[in-house]
């Protein structure tokens, strides 16, 4: 399941793309438009800046803006930055979590195919598709 953190990050990215006039967009404006707590958004945008999705500036005229053009962002990269790998089962999400049944697991191909479908879906969508 995608948490509010992942969903709100996408909404922030859409908002920044829609208000991309070359200037920084104040977080309070994003919070108001998206009806999301500014305090919660502060946590989310901190991770987004650290992950290289957006840049921020403080002070007068400060706020946030995109690093790239909207068509250069894949929705999958936004979700994975905020949520971690898009894996359905622990044995595929964490390479160090080696299941003793892995070699003979009858369900592993099912989970691999499902994960590939989810990955391919989110990585086929661009931020610009949602704007």
N, C-alpha and C positions, 0 to 999 in steps of 0.2 A: 504494500500500500504506500502511496506517495503521501507524505505528511504535509501539514500546512507550511512547513519551512520550504519544501520543494515547490509547492503550488504558489506560494507567495513570491518566491524568487522569480518564477516565470512572469507573474503579474508585474513585478518591479521592472523586469526587463522590457516587457511590452510598454509600460508607462514611459520608460526612458526612451524607447524607440519612437513613441508617438510624440514626445516632447523634445526631440533631438534637433535643436536649433544652434548647436555649437556651444551653448552655455551649460553650466552645471544646473541640475534640477534639484531644488531643495527637498530633503527627505520629508519635511512636514507637508509639502504639496503632494508628494506621492502617497503618503499616509492618508491624507484627506480624500484624494481621488479614489484610492483603492479601498477605503474604509478598513484600514488595518492599523493597529496600534503602532505609533511611532517608536515606542520602546522595543517592541518585537522586531520591527523593521531594522532597527539599529544593529541587532544581533545578526540578522540575515545579511544585510549589506556588508558587514564586517567580513563575513565568510566569502562573499562575492568579490570583494576587493582583494582579499588574500588569494583567492583562486584565479585572479586575473580576468574576471568577466567584466568588471567595471572599475572606474577610477573615481576617487573622491577628493574633494578639496574643502577645507574648513574656512570659516570667516565669511565676510561679506562677499556675496556672489558665489558662495560655495554650494556644495551638494554633490551629486553623482552624475556620471554620464557613461555611455557605452565606450568600450575600447575599440570595437570593430563596428562595421556596418551590420544592421540587423540580419541581412542575408548570409552573413558569415558565422552566425551562431546556430548551433544545432541544439534542439530542445534536450536531447539526451545528455549533452555535456553540462547543461544547467542542472538537470535533475541529478546526475551522478555527482556533481560537485557538492550539492546540498544533502543528498541522501546516501551517497556511497554507491557501490556497484548495483546494477539492476539484475540481481540474481534472485531466483525464487527459493533456492535451498542452500543451506549452509555449506554443503560440500562443494558447491560451485562458486560460492561467494568468496570463500577463504581457502586459498591453496594450501595453507598449513593445516586445515581441517580435513585430513585424509581419513575417509571412512574405510573401515576394514572390509566393507562389502562392495567397494567401488568397482572392482574388476568384474564381479558377477551381478551387479545391480541391474535388475530388469527395468527399473523406473528411470534410471539416469538419462537414457536417450530422450525420454519424454520431457524432463526438466531442461535438458540442453536445447531441445527444439523450441520449447516455450520461451526460454530466456533469449534465444536468437530472434524470435518473433518480436518480443518486447523491445529488445535492443534496436533491431532494424526499424521498427516503427518510430521510436523516439528520435533516432538519428537520421531519419528521412525527413523529419519536420524541422524547418528553420524558424527562427524568431520572426522573420519577415512574413511567414505564412500566417502568423497570428495577429499581425498588426493591421 
